[in-house]
Amino acid sequence: MITATGTALERSLKRDRLIVIVGLSFVVALAAIYTLLGVGMSMSAITMTQMAIEMPGMMMASVEWTLGYAAMVFLMWWVMMIAMMVPSAAPTVLFYAALVRKNKNANKPYAAVSVFLSGYLFVWGFFSLVSTAVQWSLVSIGQMSGMMEITQASLAGALLVVAGLYQVSPLKQACLRHCQHPVMFFMHNWKSGALGALRMGMQNGWFCLGCCWVLMALLFVGGVMNLLWIAALALFVGLEKLAAGLPWLSKLSSVALIVGGLALAAG
């Protein structure tokens, strides 16, 4: 009986894992396609990346901002954050799905996972709203080009230096530990029910935001729709979260960002 029950649970866990992976992959794929096409923007991300490669340093006039355009920029940021951040959050989501399945009182594991993910993405929606406001402000004072990158080298360099310093800050490292160790996160923050799933998703999202917000802000340096910059940041964030046994990674990136920022500001 115990063996049969255990086997049934193992089958359910494997099925859940496959379904959640497929679901997350679908969400990321849709977000990536939206980002690539730059829906609503004057140019696609592909075109802007090609221009950045072929004509580096080219100045382009910024689009006139309206509330409608701001809404499109917000959507662009949010969808881009989904494409960049969901892959690195997948281990936590999968671990949560397994915990829900093992809970005898939980009969809707997929609904719970969806609510958890919604809470996580809500936090990145908040970040996207702030990023949109910052971008609008930079455009209004003439510090952002039509290529969606900071025009003043000293400001871009300062942002790189700030990111480098933040990489080794206690707050960054505390948030990173929660992202790297789902077991620790759920042990200290477990809440039952749909509302609990939403609150845990948001809480995990805040930890993730605390870990990565400055890195995401570097999109203003390389170009908000520069695919090479987007891919590089997404890969680094994923590596940093999965590389719990490589504490030197944050220190190495800190040095690289600070040196790069000082060089950019000086040049």
C-alpha positions in Angstrom: 0.0 0.0 0.0 2.8 2.4 1.0 4.7 1.4 -2.2 1.6 1.9 -4.4 0.9 5.3 -2.8 4.5 6.3 -3.1 4.6 5.3 -6.8 1.4 7.2 -7.5 2.9 10.3 -5.8 6.1 10.0 -7.8 4.0 9.8 -11.1 2.0 12.8 -10.1 5.2 14.8 -9.2 6.8 13.9 -12.6 3.6 14.9 -14.4 3.3 18.1 -12.5 6.9 18.9 -13.2 6.4 18.4 -17.0 3.2 20.4 -17.1 4.8 23.3 -15.1 7.9 23.3 -17.3 5.8 23.4 -20.5 3.6 26.1 -19.0 6.6 28.3 -18.0 8.2 27.7 -21.4 5.1 28.8 -23.1 4.9 32.0 -21.0 8.6 32.8 -21.7 8.3 32.0 -25.4 5.3 34.4 -25.8 7.1 37.1 -23.8 10.3 36.6 -25.9 8.4 36.9 -29.2 6.7 40.0 -28.0 10.0 41.5 -27.0 11.7 40.6 -30.3 8.9 42.1 -32.3 8.8 45.2 -30.1 5.0 45.4 -30.4 3.8 49.0 -30.2 7.3 50.5 -30.5 8.5 52.4 -33.5 11.1 49.7 -34.3 11.4 46.1 -33.3 14.1 45.0 -30.9 15.8 43.1 -33.8 16.1 46.3 -35.8 17.3 48.4 -32.9 20.0 45.8 -32.1 21.2 45.7 -35.7 21.4 49.5 -35.7 23.4 49.4 -32.4 25.9 47.0 -33.9 26.2 48.6 -37.3 26.1 52.2 -36.2 27.3 52.4 -32.5 26.9 55.8 -30.9 24.3 56.9 -33.4 22.0 59.5 -31.9 18.3 59.2 -32.7 15.5 61.6 -31.7 13.3 60.3 -28.9 9.6 59.6 -29.6 7.2 62.1 -28.1 5.8 60.7 -24.9 2.0 60.5 -24.2 0.1 58.5 -21.7 -0.7 56.0 -24.4 3.0 55.6 -25.4 3.9 55.4 -21.7 1.4 52.5 -21.3 3.1 50.7 -24.3 6.6 51.3 -22.7 5.3 49.9 -19.4 4.0 46.8 -21.2 7.3 46.4 -23.1 9.2 46.5 -19.8 6.9 44.1 -18.0 6.8 41.5 -20.9 10.6 41.8 -21.2 11.0 41.2 -17.4 8.8 38.1 -17.8 11.0 36.8 -20.5 14.2 37.6 -18.6 13.2 36.6 -15.0 10.9 33.6 -15.3 13.6 31.2 -16.4 15.7 31.9 -13.4 12.7 31.6 -11.1 11.7 28.2 -12.6 13.5 26.1 -9.9 11.6 27.9 -7.2 8.3 27.5 -9.0 8.9 23.8 -9.7 9.8 23.2 -6.0 6.6 25.0 -4.9 4.6 22.7 -7.3 6.2 19.7 -5.7 5.3 21.0 -2.2 1.7 21.6 -3.1 1.3 18.1 -4.6 2.7 16.5 -1.4 0.2 18.5 0.7 -2.8 16.2 1.2 -5.2 19.1 1.5 -4.1 20.6 -1.9 -6.4 19.4 -4.7 -5.6 22.1 -7.2 -1.8 22.3 -7.6 -1.8 24.0 -11.0 -4.1 26.8 -9.7 -1.8 27.3 -6.7 1.3 27.5 -9.0 -0.5 30.0 -11.3 -1.4 32.2 -8.3 2.2 31.9 -7.0 3.6 32.9 -10.4 1.1 35.8 -10.6 2.3 37.2 -7.3 5.9 36.9 -8.5 5.1 38.7 -11.8 3.1 41.4 -10.0 6.3 42.6 -8.3 8.1 42.8 -11.7 5.1 44.7 -12.9 5.8 47.3 -10.2 9.5 47.4 -11.2 8.3 48.0 -14.8 6.1 50.8 -13.8 9.0 52.5 -12.0 11.3 51.9 -14.9 8.8 53.5 -17.3 8.6 56.6 -15.0 12.5 56.7 -14.9 12.7 56.4 -18.7 10.1 59.1 -19.2 12.1 61.4 -16.9 15.3 60.7 -18.6 13.8 61.5 -22.0 12.2 64.7 -20.7 15.6 66.0 -19.5 17.4 64.9 -22.7 19.4 62.1 -21.2 18.0 59.2 -23.2 18.2 58.7 -27.0 15.7 57.2 -29.4 17.8 54.0 -29.1 16.6 53.9 -25.5 20.0 54.3 -23.9 21.5 56.9 -21.6 23.3 59.6 -23.7 25.7 61.0 -21.1 28.7 58.7 -20.5 29.3 60.0 -17.0 25.7 59.1 -16.0 25.9 55.6 -17.6 29.3 55.1 -15.9 27.9 56.1 -12.6 25.1 53.6 -12.9 27.6 50.8 -13.7 29.6 51.7 -10.6 26.5 51.7 -8.4 25.6 48.3 -9.8 29.1 47.0 -9.0 28.9 48.3 -5.4 25.5 46.8 -4.9 26.6 43.4 -6.1 28.6 42.9 -2.9 26.2 44.7 -0.6 24.6 42.8 2.4 21.1 43.5 1.0 22.0 42.0 -2.4 23.6 38.9 -0.8 20.7 38.3 1.6 18.2 38.5 -1.3 20.4 36.3 -3.5 20.4 33.6 -0.8 16.6 33.4 -0.8 16.6 33.1 -4.6 19.3 30.4 -4.6 17.8 28.2 -1.9 14.0 27.6 -2.4 14.0 25.2 0.5 15.1 28.0 2.9 12.6 30.4 1.4 9.6 28.1 1.9 10.7 27.0 5.3 10.7 30.5 6.6 7.8 31.9 4.6 5.2 29.1 4.0 1.6 30.2 3.8 -1.4 28.0 2.9 -4.3 28.6 0.6 -4.7 30.8 -2.5 -4.0 34.0 -0.7 -0.9 32.3 0.9 0.3 31.3 -2.6 -0.1 34.9 -3.8 1.7 36.4 -0.8 4.5 33.9 -1.2 4.8 34.6 -4.9 5.0 38.3 -4.1 7.5 37.8 -1.3 9.7 35.7 -3.5 9.4 38.4 -6.2 10.5 41.1 -3.7 13.6 39.0 -2.9 14.3 38.5 -6.6 13.8 42.2 -7.2 16.1 43.1 -4.3 18.7 40.8 -5.9 18.4 42.0 -9.5 16.9 45.5 -9.8 20.2 47.2 -10.4 21.3 44.7 -13.0 18.0 45.3 -14.8 18.5 49.0 -14.6 21.7 48.5 -16.6 19.4 48.1 -19.6 19.4 51.9 -19.6 23.2 51.7 -20.3 23.2 49.2 -23.1 19.9 50.0 -24.6 16.5 48.9 -23.3 15.7 47.0 -26.5 19.2 45.9 -27.3 18.8 42.1 -27.6 22.5 41.4 -26.9 22.3 43.4 -23.7 19.0 41.7 -22.7 20.4 38.2 -23.3 23.7 38.9 -21.4 21.8 40.2 -18.4 19.3 37.4 -18.4 22.1 34.8 -18.7 24.1 36.4 -15.8 21.1 36.6 -13.6 20.3 32.9 -14.2 23.9 31.9 -13.6 24.1 33.9 -10.4 20.9 32.4 -9.0 21.9 28.8 -9.9 25.6 29.2 -8.9 25.1 28.9 -5.1 28.5 27.3 -4.8 30.3 30.2 -6.6 30.4 33.1 -4.1 33.2 34.7 -6.0 30.9 35.4 -9.0 29.3 38.4 -7.3 32.7 39.8 -6.4 34.1 39.3 -9.9 31.1 41.0 -11.5 31.4 43.8 -8.9 35.0 44.5 -10.0 34.1 44.3 -13.7 31.2 46.7 -13.3 33.1 49.2 -11.3 36.1 49.2 -13.6 33.8 49.4 -16.7 31.9 52.2 -15.2 35.0 54.2 -14.3 36.4 53.7 -17.8 33.2 54.7 -19.4 32.9 57.9 -17.3 36.5 58.8 -17.9 36.3 58.2 -21.6 
